[in-house]
Amino acid sequence: MDTKKQIDGYIASQSDAKQSDMNTLHDFMLNIMPGCKLWYLDGKDSTEKVVSNPNIGYGHYTIKYADGKTREFYQIGLSGNTIGISVYIMGIEDKKHLAHAYGANIGKANVTGYCIKFKALKDIDLNVLEEAIRFGIQESGKLQ
């Protein structure tokens, strides 16, 4: 199955309210990152064991490990979870930046080193989320 169909199926599998919010966020991401690489990770490891929530990824950057190995991964991720929705902003070296720069103004959200988690889209300020996402894209782009 192609990535777009996997993403559409994943979003359709959510509750009605979460499905609506995730469709809005998916379109929001495609407007911020037109033509970006799309990812769908089903949350399973190589043995088919569930190790995380499924997630949608946007863009890509190269993670460089201390041993010289590299791995390609998405810049921004989107996932439904038991509480609501998580937006993952990858490739930011300063793990305190998101919380300090956006936590106070984003609304009802838990902001950690690389994740912004909220119950529903109506609970957050989309302009602040966009600022955080654009910052993350810029920062992960520096790692290329």
Secondary structure, DSSP 4 states (H G I P E B T S, - for coil): --HHHHHHHHHHTS-HHHHHHHHHHHHHHHHHSTTPPEEEE-SB-TTS-B-S--EEEES-EEEE-TTS-EEEE-SEEEEE-SSSEEEEE---S-TTHHHHHHTTTSBSEEE-SSEEEES-GGGB-HHHHHHHHHHHHHHHHHT-
